[in-house]
Amino acid sequence: MVVFGIDAHKRTYTAVAADDRGRKLGERDGGRTGA
């Protein structure tokens, strides 16, 4: 099983994927776009 989490803020976000043992599989940081 893989769990995804997203921490979204007004100007930035962080997304993380972890396996069923809590090991981080990947992380992505970025800026938000849109109106």
C-alpha positions in Angstrom: 0.0 0.0 0.0 1.2 3.5 -0.8 -0.1 6.6 1.0 0.0 10.1 -0.4 -0.1 13.3 1.6 -0.3 16.9 0.4 0.4 20.0 2.5 -1.1 22.8 0.5 -0.6 26.5 1.4 -1.5 29.8 -0.3 1.7 29.9 -2.4 3.4 26.5 -2.1 2.7 22.8 -1.6 4.5 19.7 -0.6 3.4 16.2 -1.6 4.9 13.0 -0.1 4.4 9.3 -0.8 5.1 6.7 1.9 4.9 2.9 1.9 3.0 0.8 4.5 6.1 0.9 6.8 6.3 4.6 6.8 9.3 4.9 4.5 9.3 7.9 2.3 9.2 6.9 -1.4 9.2 10.4 -2.9 8.6 14.1 -2.2 7.7 17.0 -4.4 7.7 20.7 -3.5 6.4 23.4 -5.7 4.6 26.7 -6.2 0.9 27.0 -6.9 -0.5 28.5 -10.0 -4.0 29.7 -10.9 -6.3 32.6 -10.3 
